[in-house]
Amino acid sequence: MNGRLSFTSFTFFLFSIILVIFASVPVIAIDYQAKSSIIESPLSINGECPYPLVSLKSTGLSETSTSFCQNGCCLSCPIANNFYKENQIDLIFYALSVVRAISFICVLIIVVSYIVLPNKREHPAITVLCFNISLLIFTSVTFFYMGDIRKIQCADLITQATMRNNALCGVQGMVVVFSTFLLILWCFLLILHLHFQTVWGSNIVQKYHLISHIFVIALSVTFTILPSAMGKISFGFGAVCLVSPGYDNTLFWYPLAIFAIPGFLIHFCTFLFVGKSQFMSSLDYHDDSTMSQDNSNSSRLMANVTGQEIVRAIRIQWRALMLALILLITYVIYWTYVTIEIGKIAPKNFNPPQPWILNWLNCIYENGMKSKNAQNICSSYAIDNLPKISHLAVAESATATLGICVFIIFGTSVDLWTEWKLYFVRKFRCVTHKNSDGVTWA
């Protein structure tokens, strides 16, 4: 009874977070649009500056710490997009926003299933549910910017967003940080449970699951508050705001790595143990040694029992194993992308400007006054110094399709839909029985 009560309270707590997030988005978005109406202004923004640069004189804007200007002409926000072909980055993120919305729906189906169906309310299914609720929050971030990605990226035409000049960026950044820590920590907890149960035959994680869940939430809240209190959430590159460059490793990536890297190694050891056990079981079964018949039969029997237990454990838990593996692979891909690629457009490259930036500007000044195609013409001067489109697409697609992968793992289970069928059959029978007893339904 206490376990069910704690589970219900825990689920209510997480869904309250989701409701607060969705309730706050329209209000913040309206406030942001009111403050940033200049983005929709029809007046000329180029003035005496070559296209696609923005004139400070024509727009009445001022240079800020998150803008890049020279001689009264500024790069439009987001800064990195100027160096690619026109609309190339936006098209990728618009397409991925649709994928993320589909992922959200897929995860929502799994979350509802785990909450409603009675057989999904036991450990480790509760941990899987918590993981999926966190993933639901993570994928919901796409609704912050769907239809207008500049709401997240920019404060005005030339200024990139921070939590101090764009409230929506701050809220969205906190949601991403909080949900990411929840995902990694609950994934780590699931890995530990599977390892102890499969390798050591222990249920120690299940024994202390309430304490471990409280620890996960407390740690996630702590690492969400830290960058927020320091004002270090901002837009850098991509589709969302995150911990600001220069602080992201210390406050975000390294703390996540403390759990993600050991989690990957533990998971790998679990797979090795399973593979070794099955291999040894197969060898023992086919062994034609000179042992006595009784000893040989006994050895084969023990090997078969062990092998059957391992196989049974994997059949029961393979979905949880795959879930953890997919998340770890996604984390590694995205962290590699951030470490290798994002540093190429770090703020230090613009102050003072590196040679390739100056070459690109020279090209813009030569072509921008006479052609609206200057951005496409000059992109060749910058392409070798920018994050690779292929790496960007792979990394962002990995996070965007997480929900779809979860649905493939859990939603394609015949047992899941059989349980839904039984659930509706029982509900229908209950209603039919009450109606036959003369109960009137409004």
Beta strands, then each sheet from edge to edge (+ up, - down):
strand 1: 54-55
strand 2: 69-70
strand 3: 73-74
strand 4: 233-235
strand 5: 241-243
sheet 1: 1+ 3- 2+
sheet 2: 4+ 5-
end
